[in-house]
């Protein structure tokens, strides 16, 4: 009897468990945000390199 109840509970949990969203679907908001962050980081790195070169001269 106890085993049957546990199986039912696990089925319900599986049924209502949130599905993982594919990163390239559903608008892809998170992916586009990551791309923007990468661009900002690259720009910062380039500016820092330029500043270092200017200081050396």
N, C-alpha and C positions, 0 to 999 in steps of 0.2 A: 504493500500500500504506500509506504513512504517513498519507495523508488518511483512509483507512478507520478506522485505529486512533484517530485524533483524534476522529472522529465518534462512535465507540463510547464513548470516554471522556466526551465531553460529554453523551451520553444518560444515562450512569450518574450523572453529577453532577446532572443535572436530576431524575432519578428520586429521588435521595436528598436533594435539597435540602429544607431545612425550609420548610414552608409558613408564610406569615405568618398569624397568628391575627387574626381580626376582633376589634376592641376590645370589642364588646358581647356577644361569645359566650364560651364556655369559662369560665363563672363570673364573668367581668368583674372579677377581683380588682384589676387595675391601675386600672380606671376608678373603682371604689368608693374606692380609696385616694386617687386624685386628688381626688375630691369631698370626702373628709375633710380633706385638706390645704387645700383652698380654704376650707372652713368655718373651720378654725383660723386661717388668715391673715386672714379677714374679722373674726373676733372680736378678734384682736390689733390690727388697724387701728382698730376701734371703741374699744377700750380706750385706745389711744394718743390718739385724738381727744378722748376725755373727759378724759384727763390734761392735755392741752394747754389745753383750755377752763378747767379748774380752776386751772391756773397763771396764766392771763391775768386771772382774777378776783381 
